[in-house]
Amino acid sequence: MRLELAQDVFRIPRKVADHIYRLACAETPQEACGMLGGLGSKVSKVYPTKNMSTNFVTYEVDPVEAFEVIRQIRADGLEFIASWHSHPANAAFPSIVDVNKAADDTLVYVIVSLLEGEGDIRAFHIKDGWIKELEVFIDNGLGFPKRGYEDIRTS
């Protein structure tokens, strides 16, 4: 099993959350996407992937690139624990397309919203069309997590 879902908590270090946000901003108006490596329910590293879609409201990762990234995650001593993508103009909640694409119910699906310049990171477990939101803790580096992601924007 790649993720402890019993806790319903997903932990992201502040530097990782900042990295995801910067990648999402750089790809706007397209959706940015990638994978997250870590152990259990704590993210350690961001692995960006190229969005192959020409549609601004979805993303598509090349299967060959996905396989190479998963190999790199394992080579780094981590597990592939989450997939992430951005919603440049929509809320950080899975669309029907996101739900239909969620083929692996052991993964966490992370969405970052850039709606109205705000940054909002949310995480979900999706299984058989059902969406369960996980509590996201952003580790502020002070030895304890900070709930949510206040002021995700970087100046």
C-alpha positions, 0 to 999 in steps of 0.5 A: 500500500502506498498511502495511509488513508486512515488518517485522512491527512496529506502532508506537504512541505512548504517548499514543495507547495511553493514549487507546485504553485510556481510550476502552475503559474508558469503554465497558465493558462494551460493546466500544469501537471506532475507527480509527487514522490514521498513516503506514506502520506508525506510528500518529499519531492515534486516531479513535473511532467509535460501537459500534452493536451492542447485543451486549457481545461484538462491535462494529459501526461505522455505514458512514456514520460509517466513511466520514466518519472515513476522509475526516477521516483523509485530510484530516489528511494521514494514512492509515487504517492500522488498526482497533481495538476492545476486549475488556472481558472477553476476551484481546487476541486475535481472536475468530472473529467478529473474523476473519470481519469482517476484510474488508481484509487491508491493515489492521492489527487492534488489540485492547485487552483489559481482562481483570481490569483489565489493559491489553494492546494487541496488533496482528494482520494477518488474511488469508483466516482466518489470523492473524499477530500483529505486534510492538507497540512503544509509543513512550515519547517518549524516542526509542526504543520500548518493547516491549509495553505494560507498565502500560497502566492510568492512575491 
